[in-house]
Amino acid sequence: MKENYHLKMLDMIQKIPKNASPTLLLHTCCAPCSSTAICRLADFFHITVFYYNPNIEPYEEYILRKQEQQRFIREFQTKFPVSFLDCDWDNSNFLEMAKGMEMEKEGGKRCHSCYQLRLQKTAIKAKELGFDYFSTSLSVSPYKNSQILNQIGFSLEQKYGVSFLCADFKKENGYLESILKSKEYHLYRQNYCGCHFSKSNLLNRNCVKLEVNK
């Protein structure tokens, strides 16, 4: 039976003491996906957006998405200011991780390892900098497996001792919300996840089972 990580997130937020504003290191992949997460969390957390995406290719695409992420943070008004923490491109790390999984279909084991790569970097940085929580905006996409994402997050919580804020941001029309925010702020919306494997599989996306928004 699938866990409802959206309800679990709401329960975690509800348990935050009144007048408290914990810090959250939020991994994001792009401005459109981050918009839903920031909208839903910025009233409760001091958010630092953590831009670590070694999978994104080519480099020009990586820079474009990063610049759009930074622009959205500047322009979107929140209760608590949102900060930005950049990482190097680090594409060689992703390519090394993907060895032996080049032929995996999109949404399969290679993607799950990519979740692990990015979330682990987030957890390590959250511990290093003393954040109260870490999380990711990846679950807003209907192409991302929220069950796997959150299982990885909780395993990293155990390993590094930093609380993981679970989420399924596609719930309650979160994906639609990201589309509307993209239109409102004229955000660049990419048509592939990021790596050259996903770009080459654009025509095969029908083979990926979409998660239904409930």
MARBA-3410 file (N, C-alpha, C, O; in Angstrom, 1 decimal):
214
0.8,-1.2,0.0,0.0,0.0,0.0,0.9,1.2,0.0,1.8,1.4,0.8 ~ 0.6,2.2,-0.9,1.3,3.4,-1.0,1.1,4.3,0.2,0.0,4.5,0.7 ~ 2.2,4.9,0.7,2.1,5.9,1.7,1.6,7.3,1.1,2.0,7.6,0.0 ~ 0.8,8.0,1.8,0.4,9.4,1.4,1.4,10.3,2.0,1.2,10.8,3.2 ~ 2.5,10.7,1.3,3.5,11.5,1.9,3.1,13.0,1.9,3.7,13.8,2.7
2.1,13.3,1.2,1.5,14.7,1.3,0.9,14.9,2.7,1.1,15.9,3.3 ~ 0.0,13.9,3.1,-0.6,14.0,4.4,0.4,14.0,5.5,0.3,14.6,6.5 ~ 1.5,13.1,5.3,2.5,13.0,6.3,3.3,14.4,6.5,3.6,14.8,7.6 ~ 3.5,15.0,5.3,4.1,16.3,5.4,3.3,17.4,6.2,3.8,18.1,7.0 ~ 2.0,17.4,5.9,1.1,18.3,6.6,1.1,18.0,8.1,1.1,19.0,8.9
1.1,16.8,8.4,1.2,16.4,9.8,2.5,16.9,10.5,2.5,17.4,11.6 ~ 3.6,16.7,9.8,4.9,17.2,10.3,4.9,18.7,10.5,5.4,19.2,11.5 ~ 4.3,19.4,9.5,4.3,20.9,9.6,3.4,21.3,10.8,3.7,22.2,11.5 ~ 2.3,20.6,11.0,1.3,20.9,12.0,2.0,20.8,13.4,1.6,21.5,14.4 ~ 3.0,19.9,13.5,3.6,19.6,14.8,4.7,20.6,15.1,5.3,20.6,16.2
5.1,21.5,14.2,6.1,22.5,14.4,5.5,23.5,15.5,4.4,24.0,15.3 ~ 6.3,23.8,16.5,5.8,24.7,17.6,5.4,26.1,17.0,6.1,26.6,16.1 ~ 4.4,26.7,17.5,4.0,28.0,17.1,5.1,29.0,17.3,5.9,28.9,18.3 ~ 5.3,29.9,16.4,6.3,31.0,16.5,7.7,30.4,16.2,8.7,31.2,16.2 ~ 7.8,29.1,15.8,9.1,28.6,15.4,9.2,28.7,13.9,8.2,28.7,13.2
10.4,28.8,13.4,10.6,28.9,12.0,11.9,28.1,11.6,12.9,28.7,11.5 ~ 11.8,26.8,11.6,12.9,26.0,11.4,13.5,26.2,10.0,12.9,26.8,9.1 ~ 14.8,25.8,9.9,15.5,26.0,8.6,15.3,24.7,7.8,15.3,23.6,8.3 ~ 15.2,24.9,6.5,15.0,23.8,5.5,15.9,24.0,4.3,15.9,25.0,3.7 ~ 16.7,23.0,4.1,17.5,22.9,2.8,16.7,22.2,1.8,16.6,20.9,1.9
16.3,22.9,0.8,15.3,22.3,-0.2,16.1,22.1,-1.5,16.4,23.1,-2.2 ~ 16.3,20.8,-1.8,16.9,20.6,-3.1,15.8,20.9,-4.2,14.7,20.4,-4.1 ~ 16.3,21.6,-5.3,15.4,21.8,-6.4,16.1,21.5,-7.7,17.3,21.6,-7.8 ~ 15.4,21.2,-8.7,15.9,20.9,-10.0,15.7,22.0,-11.0,16.4,22.1,-12.0 ~ 14.7,22.8,-10.8,14.3,23.9,-11.7,13.3,24.8,-11.1,12.7,24.5,-10.0
13.1,26.0,-11.6,12.2,27.0,-11.1,10.7,26.5,-11.1,10.1,26.6,-10.1 ~ 10.3,25.9,-12.2,8.9,25.4,-12.2,8.5,24.4,-11.1,7.5,24.6,-10.4 ~ 9.4,23.4,-11.0,9.1,22.4,-9.9,9.2,23.0,-8.5,8.5,22.6,-7.7 ~ 10.2,23.9,-8.4,10.4,24.5,-7.0,9.2,25.4,-6.6,8.9,25.6,-5.4 ~ 8.5,25.9,-7.6,7.4,26.9,-7.3,6.4,26.4,-6.4,6.0,27.0,-5.4
5.9,25.2,-6.6,4.9,24.6,-5.8,5.4,24.3,-4.4,4.8,24.7,-3.4 ~ 6.6,23.8,-4.3,7.2,23.5,-3.0,7.4,24.8,-2.2,7.1,24.8,-1.0 ~ 8.0,25.8,-2.8,8.2,27.1,-2.1,6.9,27.7,-1.6,6.8,28.2,-0.5 ~ 5.9,27.7,-2.5,4.6,28.2,-2.2,4.0,27.6,-0.9,3.4,28.2,-0.1 ~ 4.2,26.3,-0.8,3.6,25.5,0.3,4.4,25.5,1.6,3.8,25.2,2.6
5.6,25.8,1.5,6.5,25.7,2.7,7.0,27.0,3.2,7.5,27.1,4.4 ~ 7.0,28.1,2.4,7.7,29.3,2.8,7.1,30.0,4.0,7.7,30.9,4.6 ~ 5.8,29.7,4.3,5.2,30.3,5.5,5.6,29.6,6.8,5.3,30.1,7.9 ~ 6.3,28.5,6.7,6.6,27.7,7.9,8.1,27.5,8.1,8.6,27.2,9.2 ~ 8.9,27.7,7.0,10.4,27.4,7.1,11.2,28.6,6.5,10.7,29.3,5.7
12.4,28.7,7.1,13.4,29.6,6.4,14.1,28.7,5.4,14.9,27.8,5.7 ~ 13.7,28.9,4.1,14.2,28.0,3.1,15.4,28.4,2.4,15.6,29.6,2.1 ~ 16.4,27.5,2.2,17.5,27.7,1.4,17.4,26.7,0.2,17.4,25.5,0.4 ~ 17.3,27.2,-1.0,17.2,26.4,-2.2,18.6,25.9,-2.5,19.6,26.6,-2.6 ~ 18.7,24.6,-2.6,20.0,23.9,-2.8,20.0,23.4,-4.3,19.3,22.4,-4.6
20.8,24.0,-5.1,20.8,23.6,-6.5,22.0,22.7,-6.8,23.1,23.1,-7.1 ~ 21.7,21.4,-6.7,22.7,20.4,-7.0,22.1,19.4,-8.0,21.2,18.6,-7.7 ~ 22.5,19.5,-9.3,21.9,18.7,-10.4,22.9,18.3,-11.4,23.0,18.9,-12.5 ~ 23.8,17.4,-11.0,24.9,17.0,-11.9,24.4,16.2,-13.1,25.1,16.0,-14.1 ~ 23.1,15.8,-13.1,22.5,15.1,-14.2,22.2,16.0,-15.4,22.1,15.5,-16.5
22.0,17.3,-15.2,21.5,18.2,-16.3,22.6,18.4,-17.3,23.7,18.8,-17.1 ~ 22.2,18.1,-18.6,23.1,18.3,-19.7,22.3,18.9,-20.9,21.1,18.7,-21.0 ~ 23.0,19.7,-21.7,24.3,20.1,-21.7,24.5,21.3,-20.6,23.6,21.6,-19.9 ~ 25.8,21.7,-20.5,26.1,22.8,-19.5,25.2,24.0,-19.7,24.8,24.6,-18.7 ~ 24.9,24.4,-20.9,24.1,25.6,-21.2,22.7,25.4,-20.6,22.1,26.4,-20.1
22.2,24.2,-20.7,20.9,23.9,-20.1,20.9,24.0,-18.6,20.0,24.6,-18.0 ~ 22.0,23.5,-18.0,22.2,23.6,-16.6,22.2,25.1,-16.1,21.5,25.4,-15.1 ~ 22.9,25.9,-16.8,23.0,27.3,-16.5,21.7,28.0,-16.6,21.3,28.8,-15.8 ~ 21.0,27.7,-17.7,19.7,28.3,-17.9,18.7,28.0,-16.8,18.0,28.9,-16.3 ~ 18.6,26.7,-16.4,17.7,26.4,-15.4,18.1,27.0,-14.0,17.3,27.4,-13.3
19.4,27.1,-13.8,19.9,27.7,-12.6,19.5,29.2,-12.5,19.1,29.7,-11.5 ~ 19.7,29.9,-13.6,19.4,31.3,-13.7,17.9,31.5,-13.5,17.5,32.5,-12.8 ~ 17.1,30.7,-14.1,15.6,30.8,-13.9,15.2,30.5,-12.4,14.3,31.2,-11.9 ~ 15.9,29.6,-11.8,15.6,29.3,-10.4,15.9,30.5,-9.5,15.2,30.9,-8.7 ~ 17.1,31.1,-9.8,17.5,32.3,-9.0,16.5,33.5,-9.3,16.2,34.2,-8.4
16.1,33.7,-10.5,15.1,34.7,-10.8,13.8,34.5,-10.1,13.2,35.5,-9.6 ~ 13.3,33.3,-10.1,12.0,33.1,-9.4,12.1,33.4,-8.0,11.2,34.0,-7.4 ~ 13.2,33.0,-7.3,13.4,33.3,-5.9,13.4,34.8,-5.7,12.9,35.3,-4.7 ~ 14.1,35.6,-6.6,14.1,37.0,-6.4,12.7,37.7,-6.6,12.4,38.6,-5.8 ~ 11.9,37.1,-7.5,10.7,37.8,-7.8,9.5,37.3,-7.0,8.5,38.0,-6.8
9.5,36.1,-6.5,8.4,35.6,-5.7,8.5,36.0,-4.3,9.5,35.8,-3.6 ~ 7.4,36.6,-3.8,7.3,37.2,-2.5,6.9,36.1,-1.5,6.0,35.4,-1.7 ~ 7.7,36.0,-0.4,7.4,35.0,0.7,7.5,35.6,2.0,8.0,36.7,2.2 ~ 6.9,34.9,3.0,6.9,35.4,4.4,8.3,35.5,4.9,8.7,36.6,5.5 ~ 9.1,34.5,4.7,10.5,34.5,5.1,11.3,34.5,3.8,11.0,33.8,2.8
12.4,35.3,3.7,13.2,35.3,2.5,13.8,34.0,2.2,14.1,33.2,3.1 ~ 13.8,33.6,0.9,14.4,32.4,0.5,15.8,32.6,0.0,16.0,33.5,-0.9 ~ 16.7,31.8,0.4,18.1,31.9,0.0,18.4,30.9,-1.1,17.6,30.0,-1.3 ~ 19.6,31.1,-1.7,20.0,30.2,-2.7,21.5,29.7,-2.5,22.4,30.5,-2.2 ~ 21.7,28.4,-2.5,23.0,27.8,-2.3,23.3,27.0,-3.6,22.7,26.0,-3.9
24.4,27.4,-4.3,24.8,26.8,-5.6,25.8,25.7,-5.3,26.5,25.7,-4.4 ~ 25.8,24.8,-6.3,26.8,23.8,-6.3,27.5,23.8,-7.7,26.9,24.3,-8.7 ~ 28.7,23.2,-7.8,29.3,23.0,-9.1,28.5,22.0,-9.9,27.6,21.3,-9.4 ~ 28.7,22.1,-11.2,27.9,21.2,-12.2,28.1,19.7,-11.9,27.2,19.0,-11.7 ~ 29.4,19.3,-11.7,29.7,18.0,-11.2,29.1,16.8,-12.1,28.7,15.8,-11.6
29.1,17.1,-13.4,28.4,16.1,-14.3,29.2,14.8,-14.4,28.5,13.8,-14.6 ~ 30.5,14.8,-14.2,31.3,13.6,-14.2,30.8,12.6,-13.1,30.9,11.4,-13.3 ~ 30.4,13.1,-12.0,29.9,12.3,-10.9,28.6,11.6,-11.3,28.5,10.4,-11.0 ~ 27.7,12.3,-12.0,26.5,11.6,-12.5,26.8,10.5,-13.5,26.3,9.4,-13.4 ~ 27.7,10.8,-14.4,28.0,9.9,-15.5,28.7,8.6,-14.9,28.5,7.5,-15.4
29.5,8.8,-13.9,30.1,7.7,-13.2,29.1,6.8,-12.6,29.1,5.6,-12.6 ~ 28.1,7.5,-11.9,27.0,6.7,-11.3,26.2,6.0,-12.3,25.7,4.9,-11.9 ~ 26.0,6.5,-13.5,25.1,5.9,-14.4,25.7,4.8,-15.2,25.0,4.1,-16.0 ~ 27.0,4.5,-15.0,27.7,3.4,-15.7,27.0,2.1,-15.5,26.7,1.7,-14.3 ~ 26.7,1.4,-16.5,26.0,0.1,-16.4,24.5,0.2,-16.5,23.8,-0.8,-16.5
24.0,1.4,-16.4,22.5,1.6,-16.4,22.1,2.5,-17.6,21.0,3.1,-17.6 ~ 23.0,2.6,-18.6,22.7,3.4,-19.7,21.4,3.1,-20.4,20.7,3.9,-21.0 ~ 21.1,1.8,-20.4,19.9,1.3,-21.2,18.7,1.2,-20.4,17.6,0.8,-20.9 ~ 18.7,1.6,-19.1,17.5,1.6,-18.3,16.5,2.6,-18.8,16.9,3.6,-19.3 ~ 15.2,2.2,-18.8,14.2,3.1,-19.2,14.1,4.3,-18.2,14.4,4.1,-17.1
13.6,5.4,-18.7,13.4,6.5,-17.9,12.4,6.2,-16.8,11.3,5.6,-17.0 ~ 12.7,6.6,-15.6,11.9,6.2,-14.4,12.3,5.0,-13.7,11.7,4.6,-12.7 ~ 13.3,4.3,-14.2,13.8,3.0,-13.7,15.0,3.2,-12.7,15.1,4.2,-12.0 ~ 15.8,2.2,-12.7,16.9,2.2,-11.6,17.9,3.3,-11.8,18.4,3.8,-10.8 ~ 18.2,3.7,-13.0,19.1,4.8,-13.2,18.5,6.1,-12.5,19.3,6.9,-11.9
17.3,6.3,-12.7,16.6,7.5,-12.1,16.6,7.4,-10.6,16.8,8.4,-9.9 ~ 16.4,6.2,-10.1,16.3,6.1,-8.6,17.7,6.3,-8.0,17.9,6.9,-7.0 ~ 18.8,5.9,-8.8,20.1,6.2,-8.3,20.4,7.7,-8.4,21.2,8.2,-7.6 ~ 19.8,8.4,-9.4,20.0,9.8,-9.5,19.3,10.5,-8.3,19.9,11.5,-7.8 ~ 18.1,10.0,-7.9,17.5,10.6,-6.7,18.5,10.5,-5.5,18.7,11.4,-4.8
19.0,9.3,-5.4,19.9,9.0,-4.3,21.1,9.9,-4.3,21.5,10.5,-3.2 ~ 21.7,10.1,-5.5,22.9,11.0,-5.6,22.6,12.4,-5.1,23.3,13.0,-4.4 ~ 21.5,13.0,-5.6,21.1,14.4,-5.3,20.6,14.5,-3.9,21.0,15.5,-3.2 ~ 19.8,13.6,-3.4,19.4,13.7,-2.0,20.5,13.5,-1.0,20.5,14.1,0.1 ~ 21.4,12.6,-1.3,22.5,12.4,-0.3,23.4,13.6,-0.2,23.8,14.0,0.9
23.6,14.3,-1.3,24.4,15.5,-1.3,23.6,16.6,-0.5,24.3,17.3,0.3 ~ 22.3,16.6,-0.6,21.5,17.5,0.2,21.6,17.2,1.7,21.8,18.1,2.5 ~ 21.5,16.0,2.0,21.5,15.6,3.4,22.9,15.9,4.0,23.0,16.4,5.2 ~ 23.9,15.6,3.3,25.3,15.9,3.8,25.5,17.4,4.0,26.0,17.8,5.0 ~ 25.0,18.2,3.1,25.2,19.7,3.2,24.3,20.2,4.3,24.7,21.1,5.1
23.1,19.6,4.5,22.2,20.0,5.6,22.9,19.8,6.9,22.8,20.6,7.8 ~ 23.5,18.6,7.1,24.2,18.3,8.3,25.4,19.2,8.6,25.6,19.7,9.7 ~ 26.1,19.4,7.5,27.3,20.3,7.6,27.0,21.7,8.0,27.8,22.3,8.8 ~ 25.9,22.2,7.5,25.5,23.6,7.8,24.5,23.8,8.9,24.1,24.9,9.2 ~ 24.1,22.7,9.5,23.3,22.8,10.7,21.8,23.1,10.4,21.1,23.7,11.2
21.3,22.6,9.3,19.9,22.8,9.0,19.0,21.9,9.8,19.4,20.8,10.2 ~ 17.8,22.3,10.1,16.8,21.5,10.9,16.2,20.4,10.0,16.0,19.3,10.5 ~ 16.0,20.7,8.7,15.4,19.7,7.8,16.0,19.8,6.4,16.7,20.8,6.1 ~ 15.9,18.7,5.7,16.2,18.8,4.3,15.0,18.1,3.5,14.3,17.3,4.1 ~ 14.9,18.5,2.2,13.8,17.9,1.4,14.2,18.2,-0.1,15.2,18.7,-0.4
13.2,17.8,-0.9,13.4,18.0,-2.4,12.1,18.3,-3.0,11.0,17.9,-2.5 ~ 12.1,19.1,-4.1,10.9,19.4,-4.8,10.6,18.5,-6.0,9.7,18.6,-6.7 ~ 11.4,17.4,-6.1,11.3,16.5,-7.2,10.0,15.8,-7.4,9.5,15.5,-8.5 ~ 9.3,15.6,-6.2,8.0,14.9,-6.3,6.9,15.7,-6.9,5.8,15.1,-7.1 ~ 7.1,16.9,-7.3,6.0,17.6,-8.0,5.8,17.1,-9.4,4.7,17.2,-10.0
6.8,16.4,-10.0,6.7,15.9,-11.4,5.9,14.6,-11.4,6.1,13.7,-10.5 ~ 5.0,14.4,-12.3,4.3,13.1,-12.4,5.2,12.0,-13.0,4.8,10.9,-13.0 ~ 6.4,12.3,-13.4,7.3,11.3,-13.8,8.3,10.9,-12.8,9.1,10.0,-13.0 ~ 8.2,11.4,-11.5,9.0,11.0,-10.4,8.3,10.1,-9.5,7.1,10.4,-9.1 ~ 8.9,9.1,-9.0,8.3,8.1,-8.1,8.4,8.7,-6.7,9.5,8.6,-6.0
7.4,9.2,-6.1,7.4,9.8,-4.8,7.6,8.8,-3.7,8.2,9.1,-2.7 ~ 7.2,7.5,-3.9,7.4,6.5,-2.9,8.9,6.3,-2.8,9.4,6.2,-1.6 ~ 9.6,6.1,-3.9,11.1,5.9,-3.8,11.8,7.1,-3.3,12.7,7.0,-2.4 ~ 11.4,8.3,-3.7,12.0,9.5,-3.3,12.0,9.6,-1.8,13.0,9.9,-1.1 ~ 10.8,9.4,-1.2,10.7,9.6,0.2,11.3,8.4,1.0,11.9,8.7,2.1
11.3,7.2,0.5,12.1,6.2,1.2,13.6,6.5,1.2,14.2,6.2,2.3 ~ 14.1,7.0,0.2,15.5,7.4,0.1,15.7,8.5,1.2,16.7,8.5,1.9 ~ 14.8,9.5,1.2,15.0,10.6,2.2,15.0,10.1,3.6,15.8,10.6,4.4 ~ 14.1,9.2,4.0,14.1,8.8,5.3,15.3,7.9,5.7,15.8,7.9,6.8 ~ 15.8,7.2,4.7,17.0,6.4,4.9,18.2,7.3,5.2,19.1,7.0,6.0
18.3,8.4,4.5,19.3,9.4,4.7,19.2,10.1,6.0,20.2,10.5,6.6 ~ 18.0,10.3,6.4,17.7,10.9,7.8,18.4,10.0,8.8,19.0,10.6,9.7 ~ 18.2,8.7,8.7,18.8,7.8,9.7,20.3,7.9,9.6,21.0,7.8,10.6 ~ 20.8,8.0,8.4,22.3,7.9,8.2,23.0,9.2,8.7,24.1,9.1,9.3 ~ 22.4,10.4,8.4,23.1,11.6,8.7,22.5,12.4,9.9,23.1,13.4,10.3
21.4,12.0,10.4,20.8,12.6,11.6,20.2,14.0,11.4,20.1,14.8,12.3 ~ 19.7,14.2,10.2,19.0,15.5,9.9,17.6,15.1,9.5,17.4,14.2,8.7 ~ 16.6,15.8,10.0,15.2,15.4,9.8,14.9,15.6,8.3,15.2,16.6,7.7 ~ 14.2,14.6,7.7,13.8,14.7,6.4,12.3,15.1,6.3,11.5,14.5,6.9 ~ 12.0,16.2,5.6,10.6,16.6,5.4,10.1,15.9,4.2,10.4,16.2,3.0
9.3,14.9,4.4,8.7,14.1,3.3,7.7,15.0,2.6,7.2,16.0,3.1 ~ 7.4,14.6,1.3,6.4,15.4,0.5,6.0,14.6,-0.7,6.7,13.7,-1.1 ~ 4.9,14.9,-1.2,4.5,14.5,-2.5,3.8,15.7,-3.1,2.6,15.9,-3.1 ~ 4.6,16.6,-3.7,4.1,17.9,-4.1,3.1,17.9,-5.3,2.5,18.9,-5.6 ~ 3.0,16.7,-6.0,2.0,16.7,-7.1,0.6,16.5,-6.5,-0.3,16.8,-7.3
0.5,16.2,-5.3,-0.9,16.0,-4.7,-1.5,17.4,-4.6,-0.9,18.5,-4.6 ~ -2.9,17.4,-4.5,-3.6,18.6,-4.4,-3.3,19.5,-5.6,-3.2,20.8,-5.4 ~ -3.2,18.9,-6.8,-3.0,19.7,-8.0,-1.7,20.5,-8.0,-1.6,21.5,-8.6 ~ -0.7,19.9,-7.4,0.6,20.6,-7.3,1.3,20.7,-8.6,2.0,21.8,-8.9 ~ 1.2,19.8,-9.5,1.8,19.9,-10.8,1.1,21.0,-11.6,1.8,21.8,-12.3
-0.2,21.1,-11.6,-0.9,22.1,-12.2,-0.5,23.5,-11.6,-0.4,24.5,-12.4 ~ -0.4,23.5,-10.3,0.1,24.8,-9.7,1.4,25.2,-10.2,1.6,26.4,-10.4 ~ 2.3,24.3,-10.5,3.6,24.7,-11.0,3.5,25.2,-12.4,4.2,26.1,-12.8 ~ 2.6,24.7,-13.2,2.4,25.2,-14.6,1.8,26.6,-14.5,2.2,27.5,-15.3 ~ 0.9,26.8,-13.6,0.3,28.2,-13.5,1.3,29.2,-13.0,1.3,30.3,-13.5
2.1,28.8,-12.1,3.2,29.7,-11.6,4.2,30.0,-12.7,4.7,31.1,-12.8 ~ 4.5,29.0,-13.5,5.4,29.2,-14.6,4.8,30.2,-15.6,5.6,31.1,-16.1 ~ 3.6,30.2,-15.9,2.9,31.1,-16.8,2.9,32.5,-16.1,3.2,33.5,-16.8 ~ 2.6,32.6,-14.9,2.6,33.9,-14.2,3.9,34.6,-14.2,4.0,35.8,-14.3 ~ 5.0,33.8,-14.0,6.4,34.4,-13.9,7.2,34.2,-15.1,8.4,34.4,-15.2
6.5,33.7,-16.2,7.2,33.5,-17.5,8.5,32.7,-17.3,9.5,33.0,-17.9 ~ 8.3,31.5,-16.6,9.5,30.7,-16.4,9.7,29.8,-17.6,8.8,29.3,-18.2 ~ 11.0,29.5,-17.8,11.4,28.5,-18.8,11.0,27.1,-18.3,11.4,26.8,-17.2 ~ 10.3,26.4,-19.1,9.9,25.0,-18.8,10.6,24.1,-19.7,10.3,24.1,-20.9 ~ 11.4,23.2,-19.3,12.1,22.3,-20.1,11.2,21.1,-20.5,10.2,20.9,-19.8
11.6,20.4,-21.5,10.7,19.3,-22.0,11.4,17.9,-21.7,10.9,16.9,-22.3 ~ 12.4,17.9,-20.9,13.0,16.6,-20.5,13.6,16.8,-19.1,13.9,17.9,-18.7 ~ 13.8,15.7,-18.4,14.2,15.8,-17.0,15.5,16.5,-16.8,15.6,17.4,-16.0 ~ 16.5,16.1,-17.6,17.8,16.8,-17.4,19.0,16.1,-18.1,19.8,16.7,-18.8 ~ 19.1,14.8,-17.9,20.2,14.0,-18.4,20.0,13.7,-19.9,18.9,13.8,-20.4
21.1,13.4,-20.6,21.0,13.1,-22.1,20.2,11.8,-22.3,19.7,11.6,-23.4 ~ 20.1,10.9,-21.3,19.3,9.7,-21.5,17.8,10.1,-21.6,17.1,9.6,-22.4 ~ 17.4,11.0,-20.7,16.0,11.4,-20.7,15.7,12.2,-22.0,14.6,12.1,-22.5 ~ 16.6,13.0,-22.4,16.4,13.8,-23.6,16.2,12.9,-24.8,15.4,13.1,-25.7 ~ 17.0,11.8,-24.9,16.9,10.9,-26.0,15.6,10.0,-25.9,15.2,9.4,-26.9
15.0,10.0,-24.8,13.8,9.2,-24.6,12.5,10.0,-24.6,11.4,9.5,-24.3 ~ 12.6,11.2,-25.1,11.4,12.1,-25.2,10.2,11.4,-25.9,9.1,11.5,-25.5 ~ 10.5,10.7,-27.0,9.5,10.1,-27.8,8.9,8.8,-27.2,7.9,8.3,-27.6 ~ 9.6,8.4,-26.1,9.2,7.1,-25.5,8.5,7.3,-24.1,8.4,6.4,-23.3 ~ 8.1,8.6,-23.8,7.6,8.9,-22.5,6.3,8.1,-22.2,6.0,8.0,-21.0
5.6,7.7,-23.2,4.4,7.0,-22.9,4.6,5.7,-22.2,3.6,5.1,-21.6 ~ 5.8,5.2,-22.2,6.1,3.9,-21.5,6.3,4.1,-20.0,6.4,3.2,-19.3 ~ 6.4,5.4,-19.6,6.5,5.7,-18.2,5.1,5.9,-17.5,4.3,6.6,-18.0 ~ 4.9,5.1,-16.5,3.6,5.1,-15.8,3.5,6.4,-15.0,4.3,6.6,-14.1 ~ 2.5,7.3,-15.3,2.3,8.5,-14.5,1.7,8.2,-13.2,0.8,7.3,-13.2
2.1,8.9,-12.2,1.4,8.8,-10.9,0.1,9.7,-11.0,0.2,10.8,-11.4 ~ -1.0,9.2,-10.5,-2.2,9.9,-10.6,-2.4,10.8,-9.4,-2.1,10.5,-8.3 ~ -2.8,12.1,-9.7,-3.0,13.0,-8.6,-4.3,12.7,-7.9,-5.3,12.7,-8.5 ~ -4.2,12.5,-6.6,-5.4,12.2,-5.9,-5.6,13.2,-4.8,-6.6,13.1,-4.0
END
